[in-house]
Amino acid sequence: MNAIKFIQQHGVEQAREVVDGAPEGAEIYVGITKTYFSSPSRLYDFDLSEWESMDRGMDLDLYEDQIWLEDLKRLVESVDKVNSFGGLEDAKAVVKMGKHYKYLEKAIADYESIYGGEHV
């Protein structure tokens, strides 16, 4: 699963919780097991509050549900930016006002990749 599908299926608030709950150094989140990984060989144990090496039998590549936290964080921030301007329609209008708002274009593109051209 990619970050876009995660937000489409679980919502931006749950995505924000995943990002905010990530331990320092986490790079990947696997939703099906609710596990954070810092590399293909280390996972975070919340009970011990530390990173642990994975068993050789576990292989992160087998998880189709892995989500890159960097992508998820960017998408959450993009949704927040668009919403801070009053939503998609208003954000698009602001971009047309001038070059000072061009930074919003990427946020709008991210927003549309999640919700399509509209969102309530």
Backbone as JSON Lines, residues from 0, in Angstrom:
{"i":0,"aa":"M","n":[0.85,-1.18,0.0],"ca":[0.0,0.0,0.0],"c":[0.9,1.24,0.0]}
{"i":1,"aa":"N","n":[0.5,2.23,-0.74],"ca":[1.26,3.47,-0.7],"c":[0.56,4.48,0.21]}
{"i":2,"aa":"A","n":[1.22,5.61,0.42],"ca":[0.71,6.62,1.34],"c":[-0.63,7.19,0.89]}
{"i":3,"aa":"I","n":[-0.81,7.34,-0.41],"ca":[-2.08,7.87,-0.93],"c":[-3.22,6.92,-0.59]}
{"i":4,"aa":"K","n":[-3.04,5.65,-0.87],"ca":[-4.09,4.66,-0.57],"c":[-4.36,4.58,0.93]}
{"i":5,"aa":"F","n":[-3.32,4.72,1.75],"ca":[-3.51,4.68,3.2],"c":[-4.46,5.8,3.63]}
{"i":6,"aa":"I","n":[-4.22,7.01,3.15],"ca":[-5.09,8.14,3.52],"c":[-6.49,7.95,2.94]}
{"i":7,"aa":"Q","n":[-6.59,7.46,1.73],"ca":[-7.91,7.22,1.13],"c":[-8.71,6.22,1.96]}
{"i":8,"aa":"Q","n":[-8.06,5.19,2.47],"ca":[-8.75,4.14,3.21],"c":[-8.94,4.45,4.69]}
{"i":9,"aa":"H","n":[-7.99,5.17,5.28],"ca":[-8.02,5.36,6.73],"c":[-8.23,6.81,7.16]}
{"i":10,"aa":"G","n":[-8.1,7.74,6.24],"ca":[-8.31,9.15,6.56],"c":[-7.03,9.85,6.98]}
{"i":11,"aa":"V","n":[-7.06,11.17,6.83],"ca":[-5.87,11.96,7.12],"c":[-5.56,11.99,8.62]}
{"i":12,"aa":"E","n":[-6.58,11.9,9.48],"ca":[-6.32,11.93,10.92],"c":[-5.56,10.68,11.38]}
{"i":13,"aa":"Q","n":[-5.92,9.52,10.86],"ca":[-5.18,8.32,11.22],"c":[-3.76,8.39,10.65]}
{"i":14,"aa":"A","n":[-3.62,8.94,9.46],"ca":[-2.28,9.12,8.89],"c":[-1.44,10.03,9.78]}
{"i":15,"aa":"R","n":[-2.06,11.09,10.29],"ca":[-1.35,12.01,11.19],"c":[-0.92,11.28,12.47]}
{"i":16,"aa":"E","n":[-1.78,10.42,12.99],"ca":[-1.44,9.65,14.18],"c":[-0.25,8.72,13.92]}
{"i":17,"aa":"V","n":[-0.22,8.11,12.75],"ca":[0.9,7.23,12.39],"c":[2.19,8.03,12.33]}
{"i":18,"aa":"V","n":[2.14,9.19,11.68],"ca":[3.33,10.04,11.54],"c":[3.77,10.55,12.91]}
{"i":19,"aa":"D","n":[2.83,11.08,13.69],"ca":[3.17,11.64,15.0],"c":[3.63,10.57,15.99]}
{"i":20,"aa":"G","n":[3.15,9.34,15.81],"ca":[3.5,8.26,16.73],"c":[4.76,7.52,16.36]}
{"i":21,"aa":"A","n":[5.38,7.91,15.26],"ca":[6.58,7.2,14.8],"c":[7.76,7.47,15.73]}
{"i":22,"aa":"P","n":[8.46,6.42,16.13],"ca":[9.66,6.63,16.94],"c":[10.76,7.27,16.09]}
{"i":23,"aa":"E","n":[11.68,7.94,16.75],"ca":[12.78,8.59,16.05],"c":[13.55,7.56,15.21]}
{"i":24,"aa":"G","n":[13.8,7.91,13.98],"ca":[14.55,7.03,13.09],"c":[13.69,6.12,12.24]}
{"i":25,"aa":"A","n":[12.38,6.11,12.49],"ca":[11.49,5.23,11.71],"c":[11.39,5.74,10.27]}
{"i":26,"aa":"E","n":[11.4,4.8,9.33],"ca":[11.3,5.13,7.91],"c":[10.06,4.52,7.26]}
{"i":27,"aa":"I","n":[9.62,3.39,7.8],"ca":[8.54,2.63,7.18],"c":[7.52,2.25,8.25]}
{"i":28,"aa":"Y","n":[6.25,2.24,7.87],"ca":[5.17,1.78,8.74],"c":[4.42,0.68,8.01]}
{"i":29,"aa":"V","n":[4.14,-0.41,8.72],"ca":[3.35,-1.5,8.15],"c":[2.02,-1.51,8.89]}
{"i":30,"aa":"G","n":[0.96,-1.1,8.19],"ca":[-0.34,-0.94,8.81],"c":[-0.96,-2.22,9.32]}
{"i":31,"aa":"I","n":[-0.77,-3.31,8.61],"ca":[-1.41,-4.57,9.0],"c":[-0.9,-5.06,10.36]}
{"i":32,"aa":"T","n":[0.36,-4.78,10.66],"ca":[0.93,-5.19,11.95],"c":[1.14,-4.01,12.89]}
{"i":33,"aa":"K","n":[0.89,-2.79,12.38],"ca":[1.12,-1.56,13.14],"c":[2.54,-1.51,13.69]}
{"i":34,"aa":"T","n":[3.48,-1.8,12.81],"ca":[4.89,-1.88,13.17],"c":[5.68,-0.83,12.41]}
{"i":35,"aa":"Y","n":[6.64,-0.21,13.1],"ca":[7.55,0.75,12.47],"c":[8.88,0.06,12.21]}
{"i":36,"aa":"F","n":[9.51,0.41,11.1],"ca":[10.81,-0.13,10.74],"c":[11.76,1.02,10.46]}
{"i":37,"aa":"S","n":[13.03,0.85,10.85],"ca":[14.04,1.87,10.54],"c":[14.87,1.44,9.35]}
{"i":38,"aa":"S","n":[14.81,0.2,9.01],"ca":[15.5,-0.35,7.85],"c":[14.88,-1.72,7.64]}
{"i":39,"aa":"P","n":[15.25,-2.39,6.58],"ca":[14.67,-3.72,6.38],"c":[15.05,-4.73,7.47]}
{"i":40,"aa":"S","n":[15.95,-4.36,8.36],"ca":[16.38,-5.34,9.36],"c":[16.11,-4.93,10.8]}
{"i":41,"aa":"R","n":[15.47,-3.77,11.01],"ca":[15.2,-3.33,12.39],"c":[13.75,-2.9,12.54]}
{"i":42,"aa":"L","n":[13.12,-3.35,13.62],"ca":[11.76,-2.94,13.93],"c":[11.71,-2.36,15.33]}
{"i":43,"aa":"Y","n":[10.7,-1.52,15.57],"ca":[10.58,-0.85,16.87],"c":[9.64,-1.64,17.76]}
{"i":44,"aa":"D","n":[10.11,-1.97,18.95],"ca":[9.32,-2.68,19.96],"c":[8.81,-1.65,20.96]}
{"i":45,"aa":"F","n":[7.52,-1.34,20.91],"ca":[6.96,-0.33,21.81],"c":[6.98,-0.78,23.26]}
{"i":46,"aa":"D","n":[6.87,-2.08,23.51],"ca":[6.92,-2.57,24.88],"c":[8.27,-2.3,25.52]}
{"i":47,"aa":"L","n":[9.33,-2.46,24.74],"ca":[10.69,-2.23,25.25],"c":[11.18,-0.81,24.97]}
{"i":48,"aa":"S","n":[10.45,-0.08,24.14],"ca":[10.83,1.28,23.73],"c":[12.22,1.31,23.12]}
{"i":49,"aa":"E","n":[12.48,0.36,22.24],"ca":[13.78,0.33,21.58],"c":[13.69,-0.4,20.24]}
{"i":50,"aa":"W","n":[14.7,-0.16,19.42],"ca":[14.81,-0.84,18.14],"c":[15.39,-2.21,18.35]}
{"i":51,"aa":"E","n":[14.88,-3.19,17.6],"ca":[15.39,-4.56,17.68],"c":[15.69,-5.08,16.29]}
{"i":52,"aa":"S","n":[16.68,-5.96,16.21],"ca":[16.96,-6.63,14.95],"c":[15.87,-7.65,14.69]}
{"i":53,"aa":"M","n":[15.49,-7.78,13.42],"ca":[14.44,-8.73,13.07],"c":[15.02,-10.12,12.92]}
{"i":54,"aa":"D","n":[14.17,-11.1,13.12],"ca":[14.54,-12.49,12.85],"c":[14.83,-12.62,11.36]}
{"i":55,"aa":"R","n":[15.73,-13.51,11.03],"ca":[16.06,-13.72,9.61],"c":[14.85,-14.21,8.83]}
{"i":56,"aa":"G","n":[13.91,-14.85,9.49],"ca":[12.73,-15.36,8.8],"c":[11.78,-14.27,8.37]}
{"i":57,"aa":"M","n":[11.87,-13.09,8.99],"ca":[10.99,-11.97,8.63],"c":[11.63,-11.21,7.48]}
{"i":58,"aa":"D","n":[10.83,-10.81,6.55],"ca":[11.33,-10.06,5.41],"c":[10.35,-8.94,5.11]}
{"i":59,"aa":"L","n":[10.81,-7.71,5.3],"ca":[9.95,-6.55,5.1],"c":[9.38,-6.51,3.69]}
{"i":60,"aa":"D","n":[10.11,-7.01,2.72],"ca":[9.63,-6.99,1.34],"c":[8.36,-7.81,1.15]}
{"i":61,"aa":"L","n":[8.09,-8.73,2.07],"ca":[6.89,-9.55,1.96],"c":[5.63,-8.77,2.31]}
{"i":62,"aa":"Y","n":[5.81,-7.67,3.01],"ca":[4.66,-6.86,3.41],"c":[4.24,-5.96,2.26]}
{"i":63,"aa":"E","n":[3.05,-6.16,1.75],"ca":[2.53,-5.26,0.72],"c":[1.99,-3.99,1.36]}
{"i":64,"aa":"D","n":[1.86,-4.0,2.65],"ca":[1.23,-2.92,3.39],"c":[2.23,-1.88,3.88]}
{"i":65,"aa":"Q","n":[3.46,-1.9,3.39],"ca":[4.45,-0.96,3.9],"c":[4.26,0.43,3.31]}
{"i":66,"aa":"I","n":[4.44,1.43,4.15],"ca":[4.23,2.82,3.76],"c":[5.46,3.61,4.18]}
{"i":67,"aa":"W","n":[6.01,4.36,3.27],"ca":[7.15,5.22,3.59],"c":[6.63,6.41,4.39]}
{"i":68,"aa":"L","n":[7.15,6.6,5.59],"ca":[6.68,7.68,6.46],"c":[6.96,9.05,5.87]}
{"i":69,"aa":"E","n":[8.03,9.2,5.14],"ca":[8.34,10.48,4.5],"c":[7.22,10.89,3.54]}
{"i":70,"aa":"D","n":[6.71,9.93,2.78],"ca":[5.61,10.2,1.85],"c":[4.32,10.52,2.61]}
{"i":71,"aa":"L","n":[4.04,9.75,3.65],"ca":[2.83,9.96,4.43],"c":[2.86,11.33,5.1]}
{"i":72,"aa":"K","n":[4.0,11.71,5.64],"ca":[4.14,13.02,6.29],"c":[3.92,14.14,5.28]}
{"i":73,"aa":"R","n":[4.52,14.03,4.1],"ca":[4.36,15.06,3.07],"c":[2.89,15.22,2.68]}
{"i":74,"aa":"L","n":[2.19,14.11,2.51],"ca":[0.78,14.18,2.13],"c":[-0.08,14.81,3.22]}
{"i":75,"aa":"V","n":[0.17,14.46,4.47],"ca":[-0.57,15.06,5.59],"c":[-0.32,16.57,5.61]}
{"i":76,"aa":"E","n":[0.93,16.98,5.43],"ca":[1.25,18.41,5.41],"c":[0.58,19.11,4.23]}
{"i":77,"aa":"S","n":[0.52,18.44,3.08],"ca":[-0.14,19.03,1.91],"c":[-1.63,19.23,2.14]}
{"i":78,"aa":"V","n":[-2.28,18.24,2.73],"ca":[-3.71,18.37,3.05],"c":[-3.91,19.54,4.01]}
{"i":79,"aa":"D","n":[-3.04,19.66,5.0],"ca":[-3.15,20.76,5.96],"c":[-2.98,22.12,5.27]}
{"i":80,"aa":"K","n":[-2.01,22.21,4.35],"ca":[-1.79,23.47,3.63],"c":[-3.02,23.86,2.82]}
{"i":81,"aa":"V","n":[-3.55,22.9,2.07],"ca":[-4.73,23.19,1.26],"c":[-5.9,23.59,2.15]}
{"i":82,"aa":"N","n":[-6.11,22.87,3.22],"ca":[-7.22,23.19,4.14],"c":[-7.03,24.54,4.82]}
{"i":83,"aa":"S","n":[-5.77,24.94,5.06],"ca":[-5.52,26.23,5.71],"c":[-5.93,27.41,4.82]}
{"i":84,"aa":"F","n":[-6.08,27.15,3.53],"ca":[-6.54,28.18,2.6],"c":[-8.03,28.05,2.31]}
{"i":85,"aa":"G","n":[-8.72,27.22,3.07],"ca":[-10.16,27.1,2.92],"c":[-10.62,25.95,2.04]}
{"i":86,"aa":"G","n":[-9.71,25.09,1.66],"ca":[-10.07,23.94,0.82],"c":[-9.48,24.05,-0.57]}
{"i":87,"aa":"L","n":[-9.76,23.06,-1.37],"ca":[-9.15,22.94,-2.69],"c":[-9.49,24.11,-3.61]}
{"i":88,"aa":"E","n":[-10.74,24.45,-3.7],"ca":[-11.16,25.53,-4.61],"c":[-10.5,26.85,-4.23]}
{"i":89,"aa":"D","n":[-10.49,27.18,-2.95],"ca":[-9.88,28.43,-2.5],"c":[-8.36,28.41,-2.67]}
{"i":90,"aa":"A","n":[-7.73,27.28,-2.42],"ca":[-6.28,27.17,-2.59],"c":[-5.89,27.38,-4.05]}
{"i":91,"aa":"K","n":[-6.68,26.82,-4.96],"ca":[-6.42,27.01,-6.4],"c":[-6.56,28.49,-6.78]}
{"i":92,"aa":"A","n":[-7.54,29.16,-6.21],"ca":[-7.74,30.58,-6.49],"c":[-6.56,31.4,-5.98]}
{"i":93,"aa":"V","n":[-6.04,31.05,-4.83],"ca":[-4.9,31.76,-4.25],"c":[-3.67,31.6,-5.14]}
{"i":94,"aa":"V","n":[-3.44,30.39,-5.66],"ca":[-2.29,30.14,-6.53],"c":[-2.34,31.05,-7.76]}
{"i":95,"aa":"K","n":[-3.52,31.28,-8.26],"ca":[-3.67,32.13,-9.45],"c":[-3.36,33.6,-9.16]}
{"i":96,"aa":"M","n":[-3.31,33.97,-7.89],"ca":[-3.1,35.36,-7.52],"c":[-1.67,35.83,-7.76]}
{"i":97,"aa":"G","n":[-0.73,34.91,-7.79],"ca":[0.64,35.37,-8.04],"c":[1.69,34.35,-7.68]}
{"i":98,"aa":"K","n":[2.92,34.71,-8.03],"ca":[4.04,33.79,-7.86],"c":[4.37,33.5,-6.4]}
{"i":99,"aa":"H","n":[3.94,34.33,-5.49],"ca":[4.24,34.12,-4.07],"c":[3.52,32.89,-3.5]}
{"i":100,"aa":"Y","n":[2.55,32.4,-4.22],"ca":[1.78,31.25,-3.74],"c":[2.06,29.98,-4.54]}
{"i":101,"aa":"K","n":[3.1,29.98,-5.34],"ca":[3.42,28.82,-6.17],"c":[3.75,27.58,-5.33]}
{"i":102,"aa":"Y","n":[4.21,27.77,-4.09],"ca":[4.52,26.62,-3.22],"c":[3.28,25.77,-2.96]}
{"i":103,"aa":"L","n":[2.12,26.36,-3.15],"ca":[0.87,25.63,-2.94],"c":[0.57,24.63,-4.05]}
{"i":104,"aa":"E","n":[1.2,24.8,-5.21],"ca":[0.9,23.93,-6.35],"c":[1.18,22.46,-6.02]}
{"i":105,"aa":"K","n":[2.3,22.17,-5.37],"ca":[2.63,20.79,-5.01],"c":[1.62,20.26,-3.99]}
{"i":106,"aa":"A","n":[1.25,21.09,-3.03],"ca":[0.27,20.67,-2.03],"c":[-1.07,20.36,-2.7]}
{"i":107,"aa":"I","n":[-1.45,21.17,-3.67],"ca":[-2.71,20.94,-4.39],"c":[-2.63,19.64,-5.18]}
{"i":108,"aa":"A","n":[-1.5,19.4,-5.83],"ca":[-1.32,18.15,-6.6],"c":[-1.41,16.94,-5.67]}
{"i":109,"aa":"D","n":[-0.78,17.03,-4.5],"ca":[-0.87,15.93,-3.52],"c":[-2.31,15.72,-3.07]}
{"i":110,"aa":"Y","n":[-2.98,16.81,-2.77],"ca":[-4.37,16.77,-2.31],"c":[-5.25,16.08,-3.36]}
{"i":111,"aa":"E","n":[-5.07,16.48,-4.62],"ca":[-5.87,15.89,-5.69],"c":[-5.52,14.42,-5.92]}
{"i":112,"aa":"S","n":[-4.27,14.03,-5.65],"ca":[-3.91,12.62,-5.81],"c":[-4.61,11.75,-4.76]}
{"i":113,"aa":"I","n":[-4.96,12.35,-3.64],"ca":[-5.66,11.62,-2.58],"c":[-7.17,11.64,-2.83]}
{"i":114,"aa":"Y","n":[-7.7,12.83,-3.03],"ca":[-9.15,13.01,-3.04],"c":[-9.75,13.22,-4.43]}
{"i":115,"aa":"G","n":[-8.93,13.3,-5.45],"ca":[-9.44,13.68,-6.76],"c":[-9.59,15.18,-6.8]}
{"i":116,"aa":"G","n":[-10.42,15.67,-7.66],"ca":[-10.58,17.11,-7.83],"c":[-11.47,17.78,-6.82]}
{"i":117,"aa":"E","n":[-12.05,17.01,-5.91],"ca":[-12.95,17.62,-4.93],"c":[-12.89,16.85,-3.62]}
{"i":118,"aa":"H","n":[-13.23,17.52,-2.57],"ca":[-13.28,16.9,-1.25],"c":[-14.13,17.75,-0.34]}
{"i":119,"aa":"V","n":[-14.98,17.12,0.41],"ca":[-15.88,17.85,1.32],"c":[-15.23,17.97,2.67]}
